[in-house]
């Protein structure tokens, strides 16, 4: 019962994803074909909200609900981010789904997305096996 609030927030998030057409394969294809601004507008809005949120957290030294400091470490550039982003984008373009909306797609009845989910889980598992052997 204590996790009910998380289930409700997740359901609301899923409804928002569905209603905003973020999980639509056609909208995702429009984005990758540069035919529509819809997805770029949503992604850009999310980036702006995240930037403002991080700015406020740092400026006002906002703490967690347990009064612990929020630490956002600086990140050093790594070519692995570029390669990973390209692989992620290619997978997103081919499948029409990224990890967040996968569950909303399955929940809305697009059951073929289960293949994408299982593939994402398998890819994560393989990365876990190879992680120590990969270059920094």
Secondary structure, 3 states (H helix, E strand, C coil): CCCHHHHHHHHHHHHHHHHCCCCCHHHHHHHHCCCCCHHHHHHHHHHHHHHHHHHHHHHCCCECCCCCECCCCCCCCCHHHHHHHHHHHHHHHHHCCCHHHHHHHHHCCCCCHHHHHHHHHHHHHHHHHHHHHCCC
